[in-house]
Amino acid sequence: MPNPVSPHSEPAPAAVLAAFEASARRFETPCGKGSVVWRSWGSGPPVLLAHGSHGGWSHWIRNIEALAQVQTLWVPDLPGYGESASAPSHDHAAIASALASGWRRLIPSGPPLDFIGFSFGGVVGAYFADFYPELVRRLILVGTGGLDTPMGRVQMQRLRGLEGSERRAGHRANLLALMLHEPASVDELALYMQEANGARARLDPTPLVLPDKLLDALPRLTVQIDAIWGEFDRPHPNPAVQEAVLRRFQPQLDFRVIPGAGHWAMYERPEDFNRAAIDLLGTPLRQA
């Protein structure tokens, strides 16, 4: 399996994505007028990786190889993103239903899965666990909004009408404004995925997240929750503030902070993120 952890050794971005596509097992399950597209790697207990807003399966590209060594990864394009069709309605219930019915087709009578959700994907995971608690073993939130905490200052550049170097500069600025902390983290692969994923996004998740949609779901969740946050997460800053809110609902929460990472922590600091995620996945569930 390709390993795109070091930007200095990467081939062209399109080739990196193509190599991961070739190494995946691909599945489709019904969703609205089309299907949810799933990709799977590895073996062992199942874990679902849910990407963030205006993303796709490739949000996890620097984590797939490491995580697939310990568990079977199921990585969908969420409804309304990538190659997946939109859900019948743009609400939590419809999105969760599309994933749950798809999962039951893929793994009938299988064990409950671990669900790792990044940003918008974390809110999706919370409602998935709310509506289908029997399908979820644990939920790991990664830089997830919707906790009704103060937002960081994020100024995005408009890209409409921009081409060539101006459009590239706009993508770079937006990645630094929202996703990544260090300028050096904005490499060719990140720029390529930002353009490709954004062009295929058909769902505005803002009303499904802000200001408090995750907070609304937390009191109803019975599954174990843990969290991973980038030290310099810009849209949801100050990890200690986020941790304090989550601990109101799960006092024994295991909350990990990735040093030097922005919002897209698993891309910017993949080795640190992978160690944290593997450690959380391998830790026995806490006693209720």
C-alpha positions as CSV (number, residue, x, y, z in Angstrom):
1,M,0.0,0.0,0.0
2,P,1.4,3.5,-0.8
3,N,2.5,5.6,2.0
4,P,2.1,9.4,1.4
5,V,3.4,10.5,4.8
6,S,6.4,12.4,3.6
7,P,5.6,15.1,1.1
8,H,9.2,15.0,-0.2
9,S,8.8,11.4,-1.4
10,E,5.4,11.7,-2.9
11,P,4.7,11.1,-6.6
12,A,2.2,13.4,-8.4
13,P,-1.0,13.8,-6.4
14,A,-3.2,12.1,-9.0
15,A,-0.9,9.1,-8.9
16,V,-1.1,8.9,-5.1
17,L,-4.9,8.9,-5.1
18,A,-4.9,6.3,-8.0
19,A,-2.6,4.0,-6.1
20,F,-4.9,4.1,-3.0
21,E,-7.9,3.5,-5.2
22,A,-6.3,0.5,-6.7
23,S,-5.5,-1.0,-3.3
24,A,-9.0,-0.6,-1.9
25,R,-12.0,-2.9,-1.9
26,R,-14.9,-0.9,-3.3
27,F,-18.5,-1.3,-2.5
28,E,-21.8,0.6,-3.2
29,T,-25.0,0.6,-1.1
30,P,-28.3,2.4,-1.9
31,C,-28.6,6.1,-1.1
32,G,-31.4,8.3,-2.5
33,K,-31.3,8.2,-6.3
34,G,-27.8,6.6,-6.3
35,S,-25.4,5.0,-3.8
36,V,-23.0,5.5,-1.0
37,V,-19.5,4.5,-2.2
38,W,-17.4,2.8,0.3
39,R,-13.7,1.9,0.2
40,S,-12.2,-0.7,2.5
41,W,-8.7,-1.7,3.6
42,G,-7.1,-4.0,6.1
43,S,-8.4,-6.7,8.4
44,G,-9.6,-7.1,11.9
45,P,-12.5,-5.4,13.8
46,P,-14.3,-2.8,11.8
47,V,-13.8,1.0,12.1
48,L,-15.7,3.6,10.0
49,L,-13.8,6.7,9.1
50,A,-16.0,9.7,8.3
51,H,-14.5,12.7,6.5
52,G,-15.2,16.4,7.1
53,S,-17.1,19.1,5.2
54,H,-16.3,19.4,1.5
55,G,-14.1,16.3,1.7
56,G,-14.1,12.7,0.8
57,W,-12.4,9.4,1.7
58,S,-9.1,11.0,0.8
59,H,-9.2,13.2,4.0
60,W,-7.8,10.0,5.6
61,I,-5.1,9.3,3.0
62,R,-2.2,9.6,5.4
63,N,-3.8,7.4,8.0
64,I,-5.1,4.4,5.9
65,E,-1.9,2.4,5.8
66,A,-1.2,2.6,9.6
67,L,-4.8,2.1,10.8
68,A,-5.3,-0.8,8.3
69,Q,-2.6,-2.7,10.1
70,V,-4.9,-3.1,13.2
71,Q,-8.5,-2.9,12.0
72,T,-10.6,-3.2,8.9
73,L,-11.2,0.3,7.6
74,W,-14.5,1.3,6.0
75,V,-14.2,4.7,4.5
76,P,-17.3,6.1,2.7
77,D,-17.8,9.2,0.8
78,L,-20.6,10.6,2.9
79,P,-23.9,11.3,1.2
80,G,-23.6,14.5,-0.8
81,Y,-19.8,14.2,-1.2
82,G,-17.3,12.6,-3.6
83,E,-18.9,9.8,-5.5
84,S,-21.8,9.3,-3.2
85,A,-25.3,10.4,-4.0
86,S,-27.2,12.8,-1.8
87,A,-29.4,11.4,0.9
88,P,-33.2,11.8,0.3
89,S,-33.2,14.8,2.6
90,H,-30.4,17.0,4.0
91,D,-30.8,16.1,7.7
92,H,-29.1,13.9,10.3
93,A,-31.7,11.2,10.2
94,A,-31.4,10.6,6.4
95,I,-27.6,10.7,6.4
96,A,-27.4,8.3,9.3
97,S,-30.0,6.0,7.7
98,A,-28.1,5.8,4.5
99,L,-25.0,4.8,6.3
100,A,-26.7,2.3,8.7
101,S,-28.7,0.5,5.9
102,G,-25.5,0.4,3.9
103,W,-23.5,-1.0,6.8
104,R,-26.1,-3.7,7.4
105,R,-25.8,-4.8,3.8
106,L,-22.1,-4.8,3.9
107,I,-21.7,-6.7,7.2
108,P,-25.0,-8.5,8.1
109,S,-25.0,-9.5,11.7
110,G,-21.4,-8.1,12.1
111,P,-20.0,-6.8,15.3
112,P,-20.5,-3.1,16.3
113,L,-18.0,-0.8,14.7
114,D,-15.7,1.9,16.0
115,F,-16.6,5.3,14.4
116,I,-14.0,8.0,13.9
117,G,-15.5,11.2,12.6
118,F,-13.5,14.3,11.5
119,S,-15.2,17.7,11.8
120,F,-18.6,17.3,10.1
121,G,-18.0,13.5,10.1
122,G,-18.0,13.6,13.9
123,V,-21.4,15.1,14.0
124,V,-22.6,12.4,11.6
125,G,-21.1,9.8,13.9
126,A,-22.9,11.3,16.9
127,Y,-26.3,11.0,15.2
128,F,-25.4,7.6,13.8
129,A,-24.7,6.5,17.3
130,D,-27.9,8.2,18.6
131,F,-30.2,6.6,16.0
132,Y,-28.4,3.2,15.8
133,P,-26.6,2.6,19.1
134,E,-26.5,-1.1,18.5
135,L,-24.2,-0.6,15.5
136,V,-21.5,1.5,17.4
137,R,-18.9,0.3,19.8
138,R,-17.2,3.6,20.4
139,L,-17.1,7.1,18.9
140,I,-13.9,9.1,18.4
141,L,-14.4,12.8,17.6
142,V,-11.7,14.6,15.7
143,G,-11.9,18.4,15.7
144,T,-15.7,18.3,15.7
145,G,-17.8,21.4,15.9
146,G,-21.3,21.8,17.1
147,L,-20.5,22.2,20.8
148,D,-21.7,25.8,21.0
149,T,-18.2,27.0,21.9
150,P,-16.7,30.2,20.5
151,M,-15.6,29.8,16.9
152,G,-12.1,30.8,15.8
153,R,-11.7,33.5,13.2
154,V,-11.8,31.9,9.8
155,Q,-11.6,34.1,6.7
156,M,-12.1,32.1,3.5
157,Q,-11.3,33.5,0.0
158,R,-13.8,33.3,-2.8
159,L,-12.5,31.2,-5.6
160,R,-15.3,31.7,-8.2
161,G,-13.8,33.1,-11.4
162,L,-10.2,32.5,-10.3
163,E,-8.0,30.4,-12.5
164,G,-4.4,29.3,-12.7
165,S,-2.0,30.7,-10.1
166,E,-4.7,32.9,-8.5
167,R,-6.9,29.9,-7.9
168,R,-4.0,27.9,-6.5
169,A,-3.1,30.8,-4.2
170,G,-6.7,31.0,-3.0
171,H,-6.8,27.3,-2.2
172,R,-3.5,27.7,-0.3
173,A,-4.9,30.6,1.7
174,N,-8.1,28.7,2.5
175,L,-6.2,25.6,3.7
176,L,-4.2,27.7,6.1
177,A,-7.3,29.6,7.2
178,L,-9.3,26.5,8.0
179,M,-7.5,23.2,7.8
180,L,-3.7,23.4,8.4
181,H,-1.5,25.3,10.8
182,E,2.0,25.3,9.3
183,P,2.5,26.8,5.8
184,A,4.8,24.0,4.9
185,S,1.9,21.5,5.4
186,V,0.2,22.9,2.3
187,D,1.8,20.6,-0.1
188,E,0.8,19.5,-3.6
189,L,-1.3,16.6,-2.4
190,A,-3.3,18.9,-0.1
191,L,-3.9,21.4,-2.8
192,Y,-5.0,18.8,-5.3
193,M,-7.4,17.2,-2.9
194,Q,-8.8,20.6,-1.8
195,E,-9.7,21.3,-5.4
196,A,-11.0,17.8,-6.3
197,N,-13.1,17.3,-3.2
198,G,-14.5,20.8,-3.2
199,A,-15.7,20.5,-6.8
200,R,-17.7,17.4,-5.9
201,A,-19.3,18.7,-2.7
202,R,-23.1,19.1,-2.9
203,L,-24.1,19.4,0.7
204,D,-23.7,22.5,2.9
205,P,-23.2,21.0,6.4
206,T,-23.4,24.3,8.3
207,P,-27.0,24.0,9.5
208,L,-26.2,20.3,10.5
209,V,-23.3,21.4,12.7
210,L,-23.5,25.0,14.0
211,P,-23.9,26.2,16.5
212,D,-24.9,23.3,18.8
213,K,-26.0,20.2,16.8
214,L,-23.4,18.0,18.5
215,L,-24.3,19.3,21.9
216,D,-27.9,18.5,21.2
217,A,-27.0,14.8,20.6
218,L,-24.6,14.2,23.4
219,P,-27.1,13.7,26.3
220,R,-28.7,10.8,24.4
221,L,-25.5,8.9,23.5
222,T,-24.9,5.7,25.3
223,V,-21.7,4.7,23.5
224,Q,-18.2,5.6,24.7
225,I,-16.8,8.8,23.4
226,D,-13.2,9.9,23.1
227,A,-11.6,12.7,21.2
228,I,-8.5,13.9,19.3
229,W,-7.9,17.6,18.6
230,G,-5.2,19.6,16.9
231,E,-3.3,21.9,19.2
232,F,-4.0,24.8,16.8
233,D,-7.4,23.9,15.5
234,R,-8.7,27.2,14.1
235,P,-12.5,26.7,13.6
236,H,-12.8,25.0,17.0
237,P,-9.9,26.5,19.0
238,N,-8.6,25.9,22.5
239,P,-8.8,22.2,23.0
240,A,-9.2,22.6,26.7
241,V,-12.5,24.4,26.1
242,Q,-13.8,21.6,23.8
243,E,-12.6,19.0,26.3
244,A,-14.5,20.6,29.2
245,V,-17.8,20.5,27.3
246,L,-17.4,16.9,26.3
247,R,-16.5,15.9,29.9
248,R,-19.9,17.2,31.0
249,F,-21.3,14.2,29.3
250,Q,-18.5,11.7,29.6
251,P,-16.3,12.5,32.6
252,Q,-13.9,9.7,31.8
253,L,-13.3,10.9,28.3
254,D,-9.9,10.2,26.8
255,F,-9.0,13.5,25.1
256,R,-5.8,13.6,23.0
257,V,-4.1,16.8,21.6
258,I,-1.9,16.5,18.6
259,P,1.0,19.1,19.0
260,G,1.6,21.4,16.1
261,A,-1.5,20.4,14.2
262,G,-4.3,22.4,12.9
263,H,-7.9,21.3,12.2
264,W,-6.9,18.6,9.7
265,A,-4.7,17.0,12.4
266,M,-4.5,13.6,10.8
267,Y,-3.1,15.0,7.6
268,E,-0.7,17.6,9.1
269,R,0.7,15.3,11.8
270,P,-0.1,11.8,10.6
271,E,2.4,9.9,12.7
272,D,1.2,11.5,15.9
273,F,-2.4,11.1,15.0
274,N,-2.0,7.5,14.0
275,R,-0.3,6.6,17.3
276,A,-3.1,8.3,19.2
277,A,-5.9,6.7,17.2
278,I,-4.4,3.2,17.4
279,D,-3.9,3.6,21.1
280,L,-7.5,4.7,21.6
281,L,-8.8,1.8,19.4
282,G,-6.8,-0.7,21.4
283,T,-7.8,0.5,24.8
284,P,-10.6,-1.6,26.4
285,L,-13.9,0.1,26.8
286,R,-14.5,1.8,30.1
287,Q,-17.0,0.2,32.5
288,A,-20.4,1.9,32.3
